[in-house]
Amino acid sequence: MECIERGLEALGNEKAGRMTMMIAERFRQEGEQRGERKALLKMMKRRFEVVPPSMEDRIWRSDMDLLDKFGDSIFIFKNLEDAERWWEDHGNGGNA
């Protein structure tokens, strides 16, 4: 934290203010994405009781656009195998 404070002081008030806002926005976005990933995992656990580690890893590594599509599909999966098949069909295009 001290390093950040010293760096911001060196930038001057105006630049430091802009940099602080950029950093805060980045943390907000990362927190929001983490929350969405956790909610998706929770939905999967409620629906199928268990989420295989490989699928959990995909959820943590995939981009948000792919996760939105996966989340929309959760309710049409009849079983966990359907979810796994979805990842086989869609996962490679979204950094999974």
Biopython code that builds the backbone (N, CA, C, O; Angstrom):
import numpy as np
from Bio.PDB.StructureBuilder import StructureBuilder

atoms = [
    (1, "MET", "N", (0.827, -1.186, 0.000)),
    (1, "MET", "CA", (0.000, 0.000, 0.000)),
    (1, "MET", "C", (0.875, 1.255, 0.000)),
    (1, "MET", "O", (0.558, 2.246, -0.658)),
    (2, "GLU", "N", (1.967, 1.197, 0.739)),
    (2, "GLU", "CA", (2.867, 2.353, 0.781)),
    (2, "GLU", "C", (3.443, 2.636, -0.609)),
    (2, "GLU", "O", (3.579, 3.795, -1.001)),
    (3, "CYS", "N", (3.774, 1.594, -1.341)),
    (3, "CYS", "CA", (4.312, 1.777, -2.699)),
    (3, "CYS", "C", (3.301, 2.485, -3.589)),
    (3, "CYS", "O", (3.657, 3.372, -4.364)),
    (4, "ILE", "N", (2.052, 2.091, -3.473)),
    (4, "ILE", "CA", (0.993, 2.718, -4.272)),
    (4, "ILE", "C", (0.865, 4.188, -3.892)),
    (4, "ILE", "O", (0.786, 5.060, -4.758)),
    (5, "GLU", "N", (0.846, 4.453, -2.594)),
    (5, "GLU", "CA", (0.716, 5.837, -2.136)),
    (5, "GLU", "C", (1.881, 6.706, -2.626)),
    (5, "GLU", "O", (1.675, 7.842, -3.052)),
    (6, "ARG", "N", (3.097, 6.169, -2.564)),
    (6, "ARG", "CA", (4.260, 6.936, -3.040)),
    (6, "ARG", "C", (4.177, 7.174, -4.541)),
    (6, "ARG", "O", (4.506, 8.256, -5.026)),
    (7, "GLY", "N", (3.735, 6.155, -5.271)),
    (7, "GLY", "CA", (3.602, 6.303, -6.717)),
    (7, "GLY", "C", (2.562, 7.346, -7.082)),
    (7, "GLY", "O", (2.770, 8.141, -7.998)),
    (8, "LEU", "N", (1.449, 7.346, -6.373)),
    (8, "LEU", "CA", (0.400, 8.325, -6.641)),
    (8, "LEU", "C", (0.862, 9.737, -6.281)),
    (8, "LEU", "O", (0.542, 10.690, -6.991)),
    (9, "GLU", "N", (1.606, 9.879, -5.191)),
    (9, "GLU", "CA", (2.134, 11.196, -4.813)),
    (9, "GLU", "C", (3.058, 11.733, -5.897)),
    (9, "GLU", "O", (3.055, 12.930, -6.182)),
    (10, "ALA", "N", (3.841, 10.858, -6.495)),
    (10, "ALA", "CA", (4.789, 11.273, -7.534)),
    (10, "ALA", "C", (4.066, 11.728, -8.801)),
    (10, "ALA", "O", (4.623, 12.510, -9.573)),
    (11, "LEU", "N", (2.866, 11.268, -9.028)),
    (11, "LEU", "CA", (2.120, 11.637, -10.232)),
    (11, "LEU", "C", (1.523, 13.034, -10.152)),
    (11, "LEU", "O", (1.259, 13.653, -11.183)),
    (12, "GLY", "N", (1.311, 13.530, -8.965)),
    (12, "GLY", "CA", (0.636, 14.808, -8.817)),
    (12, "GLY", "C", (-0.851, 14.576, -8.591)),
    (12, "GLY", "O", (-1.365, 13.490, -8.858)),
    (13, "ASN", "N", (-1.531, 15.589, -8.102)),
    (13, "ASN", "CA", (-2.930, 15.437, -7.692)),
    (13, "ASN", "C", (-3.872, 15.021, -8.812)),
    (13, "ASN", "O", (-4.675, 14.105, -8.636)),
    (14, "GLU", "N", (-3.786, 15.677, -9.950)),
    (14, "GLU", "CA", (-4.730, 15.388, -11.035)),
    (14, "GLU", "C", (-4.507, 13.986, -11.603)),
    (14, "GLU", "O", (-5.451, 13.208, -11.743)),
    (15, "LYS", "N", (-3.267, 13.675, -11.925)),
    (15, "LYS", "CA", (-2.961, 12.354, -12.471)),
    (15, "LYS", "C", (-3.225, 11.263, -11.443)),
    (15, "LYS", "O", (-3.712, 10.188, -11.791)),
    (16, "ALA", "N", (-2.909, 11.528, -10.189)),
    (16, "ALA", "CA", (-3.142, 10.548, -9.126)),
    (16, "ALA", "C", (-4.635, 10.267, -8.976)),
    (16, "ALA", "O", (-5.044, 9.125, -8.765)),
    (17, "GLY", "N", (-5.435, 11.312, -9.087)),
    (17, "GLY", "CA", (-6.887, 11.139, -9.002)),
    (17, "GLY", "C", (-7.410, 10.253, -10.118)),
    (17, "GLY", "O", (-8.226, 9.363, -9.880)),
    (18, "ARG", "N", (-6.940, 10.495, -11.339)),
    (18, "ARG", "CA", (-7.361, 9.666, -12.472)),
    (18, "ARG", "C", (-6.894, 8.225, -12.300)),
    (18, "ARG", "O", (-7.645, 7.282, -12.553)),
    (19, "MET", "N", (-5.642, 8.068, -11.867)),
    (19, "MET", "CA", (-5.089, 6.729, -11.677)),
    (19, "MET", "C", (-5.849, 5.984, -10.574)),
    (19, "MET", "O", (-6.126, 4.791, -10.701)),
    (20, "THR", "N", (-6.178, 6.687, -9.505)),
    (20, "THR", "CA", (-6.935, 6.074, -8.411)),
    (20, "THR", "C", (-8.294, 5.600, -8.909)),
    (20, "THR", "O", (-8.738, 4.509, -8.553)),
    (21, "MET", "N", (-8.949, 6.399, -9.718)),
    (21, "MET", "CA", (-10.257, 6.013, -10.256)),
    (21, "MET", "C", (-10.123, 4.805, -11.178)),
    (21, "MET", "O", (-10.982, 3.923, -11.162)),
    (22, "MET", "N", (-9.064, 4.750, -11.976)),
    (22, "MET", "CA", (-8.849, 3.609, -12.867)),
    (22, "MET", "C", (-8.612, 2.334, -12.061)),
    (22, "MET", "O", (-9.151, 1.276, -12.384)),
    (23, "ILE", "N", (-7.810, 2.444, -11.023)),
    (23, "ILE", "CA", (-7.523, 1.292, -10.169)),
    (23, "ILE", "C", (-8.799, 0.827, -9.463)),
    (23, "ILE", "O", (-9.086, -0.369, -9.405)),
    (24, "ALA", "N", (-9.545, 1.766, -8.938)),
    (24, "ALA", "CA", (-10.789, 1.417, -8.243)),
    (24, "ALA", "C", (-11.772, 0.730, -9.185)),
    (24, "ALA", "O", (-12.427, -0.237, -8.798)),
    (25, "GLU", "N", (-11.876, 1.217, -10.405)),
    (25, "GLU", "CA", (-12.778, 0.610, -11.396)),
    (25, "GLU", "C", (-12.331, -0.808, -11.729)),
    (25, "GLU", "O", (-13.151, -1.716, -11.859)),
    (26, "ARG", "N", (-11.042, -0.980, -11.862)),
    (26, "ARG", "CA", (-10.503, -2.323, -12.163)),
    (26, "ARG", "C", (-10.821, -3.303, -11.038)),
    (26, "ARG", "O", (-11.238, -4.431, -11.300)),
    (27, "PHE", "N", (-10.627, -2.881, -9.786)),
    (27, "PHE", "CA", (-10.960, -3.733, -8.640)),
    (27, "PHE", "C", (-12.454, -4.023, -8.592)),
    (27, "PHE", "O", (-12.856, -5.142, -8.271)),
    (28, "ARG", "N", (-13.279, -3.034, -8.905)),
    (28, "ARG", "CA", (-14.723, -3.230, -8.910)),
    (28, "ARG", "C", (-15.119, -4.276, -9.944)),
    (28, "ARG", "O", (-15.919, -5.168, -9.663)),
    (29, "GLN", "N", (-14.549, -4.159, -11.150)),
    (29, "GLN", "CA", (-14.862, -5.113, -12.212)),
    (29, "GLN", "C", (-14.411, -6.524, -11.850)),
    (29, "GLN", "O", (-15.141, -7.491, -12.070)),
    (30, "GLU", "N", (-13.208, -6.637, -11.295)),
    (30, "GLU", "CA", (-12.702, -7.952, -10.905)),
    (30, "GLU", "C", (-13.564, -8.562, -9.801)),
    (30, "GLU", "O", (-13.832, -9.763, -9.811)),
    (31, "GLY", "N", (-13.992, -7.741, -8.857)),
    (31, "GLY", "CA", (-14.872, -8.225, -7.789)),
    (31, "GLY", "C", (-16.210, -8.678, -8.327)),
    (31, "GLY", "O", (-16.754, -9.696, -7.898)),
    (32, "GLU", "N", (-16.741, -7.912, -9.277)),
    (32, "GLU", "CA", (-18.022, -8.263, -9.893)),
    (32, "GLU", "C", (-17.904, -9.591, -10.644)),
    (32, "GLU", "O", (-18.778, -10.450, -10.529)),
    (33, "GLN", "N", (-16.842, -9.755, -11.401)),
    (33, "GLN", "CA", (-16.640, -10.994, -12.152)),
    (33, "GLN", "C", (-16.459, -12.184, -11.209)),
    (33, "GLN", "O", (-16.982, -13.268, -11.467)),
    (34, "ARG", "N", (-15.731, -11.986, -10.137)),
    (34, "ARG", "CA", (-15.548, -13.056, -9.157)),
    (34, "ARG", "C", (-16.896, -13.453, -8.568)),
    (34, "ARG", "O", (-17.177, -14.640, -8.398)),
    (35, "GLY", "N", (-17.725, -12.466, -8.257)),
    (35, "GLY", "CA", (-19.049, -12.748, -7.714)),
    (35, "GLY", "C", (-19.924, -13.513, -8.705)),
    (35, "GLY", "O", (-20.660, -14.420, -8.316)),
    (36, "GLU", "N", (-19.844, -13.148, -9.977)),
    (36, "GLU", "CA", (-20.625, -13.854, -10.995)),
    (36, "GLU", "C", (-20.163, -15.296, -11.139)),
    (36, "GLU", "O", (-20.985, -16.198, -11.301)),
    (37, "ARG", "N", (-18.867, -15.519, -11.081)),
    (37, "ARG", "CA", (-18.331, -16.880, -11.176)),
    (37, "ARG", "C", (-18.784, -17.719, -9.972)),
    (37, "ARG", "O", (-19.170, -18.878, -10.125)),
    (38, "LYS", "N", (-18.733, -17.124, -8.782)),
    (38, "LYS", "CA", (-19.167, -17.838, -7.585)),
    (38, "LYS", "C", (-20.658, -18.164, -7.656)),
    (38, "LYS", "O", (-21.070, -19.252, -7.256)),
    (39, "ALA", "N", (-21.465, -17.239, -8.159)),
    (39, "ALA", "CA", (-22.894, -17.485, -8.292)),
    (39, "ALA", "C", (-23.166, -18.612, -9.288)),
    (39, "ALA", "O", (-24.042, -19.445, -9.056)),
    (40, "LEU", "N", (-22.436, -18.641, -10.372)),
    (40, "LEU", "CA", (-22.585, -19.694, -11.373)),
    (40, "LEU", "C", (-22.235, -21.058, -10.776)),
    (40, "LEU", "O", (-22.940, -22.041, -11.005)),
    (41, "LEU", "N", (-21.148, -21.110, -10.015)),
    (41, "LEU", "CA", (-20.768, -22.363, -9.351)),
    (41, "LEU", "C", (-21.832, -22.793, -8.344)),
    (41, "LEU", "O", (-22.138, -23.980, -8.228)),
    (42, "LYS", "N", (-22.386, -21.842, -7.629)),
    (42, "LYS", "CA", (-23.435, -22.153, -6.651)),
    (42, "LYS", "C", (-24.671, -22.719, -7.351)),
    (42, "LYS", "O", (-25.276, -23.678, -6.872)),
    (43, "MET", "N", (-25.040, -22.128, -8.476)),
    (43, "MET", "CA", (-26.184, -22.645, -9.248)),
    (43, "MET", "C", (-25.915, -24.063, -9.723)),
    (43, "MET", "O", (-26.793, -24.924, -9.658)),
    (44, "MET", "N", (-24.703, -24.304, -10.201)),
    (44, "MET", "CA", (-24.348, -25.649, -10.669)),
    (44, "MET", "C", (-24.430, -26.656, -9.519)),
    (44, "MET", "O", (-24.935, -27.764, -9.700)),
    (45, "LYS", "N", (-23.942, -26.280, -8.352)),
    (45, "LYS", "CA", (-23.976, -27.191, -7.197)),
    (45, "LYS", "C", (-25.404, -27.461, -6.748)),
    (45, "LYS", "O", (-25.728, -28.584, -6.360)),
    (46, "ARG", "N", (-26.255, -26.456, -6.795)),
    (46, "ARG", "CA", (-27.657, -26.665, -6.423)),
    (46, "ARG", "C", (-28.369, -27.573, -7.426)),
    (46, "ARG", "O", (-29.177, -28.424, -7.056)),
    (47, "ARG", "N", (-28.053, -27.373, -8.675)),
    (47, "ARG", "CA", (-28.735, -28.147, -9.732)),
    (47, "ARG", "C", (-28.236, -29.590, -9.795)),
    (47, "ARG", "O", (-29.028, -30.517, -9.966)),
    (48, "PHE", "N", (-26.904, -29.780, -9.655)),
    (48, "PHE", "CA", (-26.333, -31.114, -9.862)),
    (48, "PHE", "C", (-25.628, -31.685, -8.633)),
    (48, "PHE", "O", (-25.066, -32.778, -8.695)),
    (49, "GLU", "N", (-25.655, -30.959, -7.522)),
    (49, "GLU", "CA", (-25.071, -31.357, -6.246)),
    (49, "GLU", "C", (-23.544, -31.334, -6.213)),
    (49, "GLU", "O", (-22.949, -31.175, -5.148)),
    (50, "VAL", "N", (-22.921, -31.489, -7.357)),
    (50, "VAL", "CA", (-21.466, -31.488, -7.403)),
    (50, "VAL", "C", (-21.018, -30.841, -8.713)),
    (50, "VAL", "O", (-21.693, -30.954, -9.736)),
    (51, "VAL", "N", (-19.882, -30.170, -8.668)),
    (51, "VAL", "CA", (-19.281, -29.616, -9.876)),
    (51, "VAL", "C", (-17.894, -30.243, -9.997)),
    (51, "VAL", "O", (-17.046, -30.041, -9.128)),
    (52, "PRO", "N", (-17.656, -31.000, -11.066)),
    (52, "PRO", "CA", (-16.334, -31.610, -11.220)),
    (52, "PRO", "C", (-15.239, -30.544, -11.239)),
    (52, "PRO", "O", (-15.453, -29.448, -11.757)),
    (53, "PRO", "N", (-14.069, -30.857, -10.678)),
    (53, "PRO", "CA", (-12.976, -29.877, -10.648)),
    (53, "PRO", "C", (-12.634, -29.315, -12.027)),
    (53, "PRO", "O", (-12.292, -28.139, -12.148)),
    (54, "SER", "N", (-12.723, -30.143, -13.061)),
    (54, "SER", "CA", (-12.399, -29.641, -14.407)),
    (54, "SER", "C", (-13.386, -28.569, -14.854)),
    (54, "SER", "O", (-12.998, -27.602, -15.509)),
    (55, "MET", "N", (-14.658, -28.735, -14.505)),
    (55, "MET", "CA", (-15.663, -27.739, -14.874)),
    (55, "MET", "C", (-15.506, -26.483, -14.020)),
    (55, "MET", "O", (-15.657, -25.367, -14.516)),
    (56, "GLU", "N", (-15.206, -26.668, -12.756)),
    (56, "GLU", "CA", (-14.984, -25.513, -11.886)),
    (56, "GLU", "C", (-13.799, -24.699, -12.400)),
    (56, "GLU", "O", (-13.844, -23.468, -12.407)),
    (57, "ASP", "N", (-12.753, -25.378, -12.825)),
    (57, "ASP", "CA", (-11.582, -24.701, -13.387)),
    (57, "ASP", "C", (-11.957, -23.922, -14.646)),
    (57, "ASP", "O", (-11.503, -22.793, -14.835)),
    (58, "ARG", "N", (-12.769, -24.507, -15.491)),
    (58, "ARG", "CA", (-13.210, -23.802, -16.709)),
    (58, "ARG", "C", (-13.971, -22.532, -16.360)),
    (58, "ARG", "O", (-13.792, -21.493, -16.996)),
    (59, "ILE", "N", (-14.816, -22.625, -15.350)),
    (59, "ILE", "CA", (-15.602, -21.457, -14.944)),
    (59, "ILE", "C", (-14.684, -20.339, -14.455)),
    (59, "ILE", "O", (-14.934, -19.169, -14.745)),
    (60, "TRP", "N", (-13.639, -20.676, -13.725)),
    (60, "TRP", "CA", (-12.718, -19.656, -13.219)),
    (60, "TRP", "C", (-11.834, -19.084, -14.310)),
    (60, "TRP", "O", (-11.393, -17.939, -14.205)),
    (61, "ARG", "N", (-11.560, -19.867, -15.373)),
    (61, "ARG", "CA", (-10.625, -19.406, -16.411)),
    (61, "ARG", "C", (-11.305, -18.770, -17.624)),
    (61, "ARG", "O", (-10.649, -18.051, -18.378)),
    (62, "SER", "N", (-12.570, -19.009, -17.828)),
    (62, "SER", "CA", (-13.237, -18.549, -19.049)),
    (62, "SER", "C", (-13.580, -17.065, -19.004)),
    (62, "SER", "O", (-13.726, -16.470, -17.936)),
    (63, "ASP", "N", (-13.703, -16.489, -20.194)),
    (63, "ASP", "CA", (-14.091, -15.077, -20.251)),
    (63, "ASP", "C", (-15.585, -14.942, -19.936)),
    (63, "ASP", "O", (-16.347, -15.906, -20.015)),
    (64, "MET", "N", (-15.967, -13.743, -19.586)),
    (64, "MET", "CA", (-17.332, -13.507, -19.107)),
    (64, "MET", "C", (-18.388, -13.723, -20.183)),
    (64, "MET", "O", (-19.501, -14.141, -19.864)),
    (65, "ASP", "N", (-18.076, -13.453, -21.443)),
    (65, "ASP", "CA", (-19.055, -13.685, -22.506)),
    (65, "ASP", "C", (-19.430, -15.164, -22.583)),
    (65, "ASP", "O", (-20.606, -15.507, -22.707)),
    (66, "LEU", "N", (-18.430, -16.030, -22.508)),
    (66, "LEU", "CA", (-18.684, -17.469, -22.553)),
    (66, "LEU", "C", (-19.469, -17.910, -21.317)),
    (66, "LEU", "O", (-20.371, -18.742, -21.416)),
    (67, "LEU", "N", (-19.128, -17.356, -20.162)),
    (67, "LEU", "CA", (-19.843, -17.721, -18.940)),
    (67, "LEU", "C", (-21.295, -17.274, -18.974)),
    (67, "LEU", "O", (-22.166, -17.964, -18.445)),
    (68, "ASP", "N", (-21.566, -16.133, -19.587)),
    (68, "ASP", "CA", (-22.958, -15.696, -19.740)),
    (68, "ASP", "C", (-23.745, -16.704, -20.568)),
    (68, "ASP", "O", (-24.880, -17.041, -20.231)),
    (69, "LYS", "N", (-23.146, -17.178, -21.639)),
    (69, "LYS", "CA", (-23.806, -18.176, -22.488)),
    (69, "LYS", "C", (-24.016, -19.483, -21.729)),
    (69, "LYS", "O", (-25.074, -20.106, -21.827)),
    (70, "PHE", "N", (-23.000, -19.889, -20.972)),
    (70, "PHE", "CA", (-23.119, -21.107, -20.175)),
    (70, "PHE", "C", (-24.224, -20.950, -19.135)),
    (70, "PHE", "O", (-25.040, -21.853, -18.951)),
    (71, "GLY", "N", (-24.248, -19.817, -18.463)),
    (71, "GLY", "CA", (-25.275, -19.555, -17.454)),
    (71, "GLY", "C", (-26.681, -19.605, -18.030)),
    (71, "GLY", "O", (-27.602, -20.102, -17.383)),
    (72, "ASP", "N", (-26.849, -19.094, -19.241)),
    (72, "ASP", "CA", (-28.154, -19.153, -19.898)),
    (72, "ASP", "C", (-28.566, -20.592, -20.196)),
    (72, "ASP", "O", (-29.756, -20.898, -20.272)),
    (73, "SER", "N", (-27.587, -21.467, -20.363)),
    (73, "SER", "CA", (-27.862, -22.851, -20.743)),
    (73, "SER", "C", (-28.095, -23.778, -19.551)),
    (73, "SER", "O", (-28.621, -24.877, -19.728)),
    (74, "ILE", "N", (-27.720, -23.366, -18.360)),
    (74, "ILE", "CA", (-27.800, -24.248, -17.187)),
    (74, "ILE", "C", (-29.192, -24.856, -17.028)),
    (74, "ILE", "O", (-29.320, -26.027, -16.672)),
    (75, "PHE", "N", (-30.211, -24.081, -17.283)),
    (75, "PHE", "CA", (-31.564, -24.549, -17.009)),
    (75, "PHE", "C", (-32.098, -25.527, -18.053)),
    (75, "PHE", "O", (-33.140, -26.150, -17.848)),
    (76, "ILE", "N", (-31.389, -25.661, -19.166)),
    (76, "ILE", "CA", (-31.832, -26.648, -20.157)),
    (76, "ILE", "C", (-31.057, -27.960, -20.057)),
    (76, "ILE", "O", (-31.410, -28.943, -20.708)),
    (77, "PHE", "N", (-29.993, -27.976, -19.235)),
    (77, "PHE", "CA", (-29.248, -29.217, -19.051)),
    (77, "PHE", "C", (-30.101, -30.199, -18.250)),
    (77, "PHE", "O", (-30.660, -29.841, -17.213)),
    (78, "LYS", "N", (-30.197, -31.410, -18.723)),
    (78, "LYS", "CA", (-30.936, -32.441, -17.986)),
    (78, "LYS", "C", (-30.066, -33.088, -16.922)),
    (78, "LYS", "O", (-30.569, -33.584, -15.913)),
    (79, "ASN", "N", (-28.761, -33.081, -17.150)),
    (79, "ASN", "CA", (-27.830, -33.705, -16.219)),
    (79, "ASN", "C", (-26.451, -33.070, -16.393)),
    (79, "ASN", "O", (-26.239, -32.231, -17.269)),
    (80, "LEU", "N", (-25.539, -33.485, -15.553)),
    (80, "LEU", "CA", (-24.188, -32.933, -15.582)),
    (80, "LEU", "C", (-23.467, -33.259, -16.888)),
    (80, "LEU", "O", (-22.622, -32.489, -17.347)),
    (81, "GLU", "N", (-23.798, -34.378, -17.470)),
    (81, "GLU", "CA", (-23.178, -34.751, -18.752)),
    (81, "GLU", "C", (-23.533, -33.747, -19.845)),
    (81, "GLU", "O", (-22.707, -33.452, -20.708)),
    (82, "ASP", "N", (-24.767, -33.218, -19.811)),
    (82, "ASP", "CA", (-25.154, -32.178, -20.773)),
    (82, "ASP", "C", (-24.278, -30.946, -20.604)),
    (82, "ASP", "O", (-23.873, -30.331, -21.591)),
    (83, "ALA", "N", (-23.983, -30.583, -19.360)),
    (83, "ALA", "CA", (-23.131, -29.424, -19.097)),
    (83, "ALA", "C", (-21.710, -29.685, -19.601)),
    (83, "ALA", "O", (-21.082, -28.807, -20.192)),
    (84, "GLU", "N", (-21.221, -30.878, -19.367)),
    (84, "GLU", "CA", (-19.881, -31.219, -19.840)),
    (84, "GLU", "C", (-19.817, -31.202, -21.367)),
    (84, "GLU", "O", (-18.829, -30.753, -21.948)),
    (85, "ARG", "N", (-20.867, -31.690, -22.006)),
    (85, "ARG", "CA", (-20.930, -31.671, -23.466)),
    (85, "ARG", "C", (-20.955, -30.230, -23.984)),
    (85, "ARG", "O", (-20.346, -29.916, -25.007)),
    (86, "TRP", "N", (-21.661, -29.368, -23.267)),
    (86, "TRP", "CA", (-21.716, -27.951, -23.655)),
    (86, "TRP", "C", (-20.303, -27.381, -23.690)),
    (86, "TRP", "O", (-19.938, -26.682, -24.635)),
    (87, "TRP", "N", (-19.505, -27.675, -22.663)),
    (87, "TRP", "CA", (-18.133, -27.171, -22.628)),
    (87, "TRP", "C", (-17.313, -27.741, -23.772)),
    (87, "TRP", "O", (-16.483, -27.037, -24.347)),
    (88, "GLU", "N", (-17.531, -28.998, -24.108)),
    (88, "GLU", "CA", (-16.805, -29.588, -25.232)),
    (88, "GLU", "C", (-17.148, -28.871, -26.537)),
    (88, "GLU", "O", (-16.281, -28.670, -27.387)),
    (89, "ASP", "N", (-18.398, -28.491, -26.689)),
    (89, "ASP", "CA", (-18.845, -27.828, -27.910)),
    (89, "ASP", "C", (-18.490, -26.345, -27.962)),
    (89, "ASP", "O", (-18.232, -25.816, -29.043)),
    (90, "HIS", "N", (-18.471, -25.669, -26.821)),
    (90, "HIS", "CA", (-18.324, -24.213, -26.790)),
    (90, "HIS", "C", (-17.064, -23.707, -26.111)),
    (90, "HIS", "O", (-16.637, -22.582, -26.369)),
    (91, "GLY", "N", (-16.468, -24.501, -25.260)),
    (91, "GLY", "CA", (-15.411, -24.027, -24.370)),
    (91, "GLY", "C", (-14.149, -23.535, -25.022)),
    (91, "GLY", "O", (-13.511, -22.630, -24.483)),
    (92, "ASN", "N", (-13.751, -24.079, -26.154)),
    (92, "ASN", "CA", (-12.468, -23.700, -26.739)),
    (92, "ASN", "C", (-12.459, -22.284, -27.281)),
    (92, "ASN", "O", (-11.393, -21.676, -27.372)),
    (93, "GLY", "N", (-13.599, -21.745, -27.640)),
    (93, "GLY", "CA", (-13.647, -20.413, -28.206)),
    (93, "GLY", "C", (-13.611, -19.296, -27.201)),
    (93, "GLY", "O", (-13.575, -18.130, -27.594)),
    (94, "GLY", "N", (-13.620, -19.605, -25.896)),
    (94, "GLY", "CA", (-13.706, -18.533, -24.905)),
    (94, "GLY", "C", (-12.663, -18.606, -23.826)),
    (94, "GLY", "O", (-12.929, -18.279, -22.670)),
    (95, "ASN", "N", (-11.479, -19.032, -24.196)),
    (95, "ASN", "CA", (-10.366, -19.110, -23.250)),
    (95, "ASN", "C", (-10.599, -20.137, -22.161)),
    (95, "ASN", "O", (-10.050, -20.004, -21.067)),
    (96, "ALA", "N", (-11.380, -21.134, -22.424)),
    (96, "ALA", "CA", (-11.634, -22.167, -21.434)),
    (96, "ALA", "C", (-10.562, -23.223, -21.481)),
    (96, "ALA", "O", (-10.607, -24.183, -20.712)),
]
sb = StructureBuilder()
sb.init_structure("model")
sb.init_model(0)
sb.init_chain("A")
sb.init_seg("    ")
for serial, (resi, resn, name, xyz) in enumerate(atoms, 1):
    if name == "N":
        sb.init_residue(resn, " ", resi, " ")
    sb.init_atom(name, np.array(xyz, "f"), 0.0, 1.0, " ", f" {name:<3s}", serial, name[0])
structure = sb.get_structure()
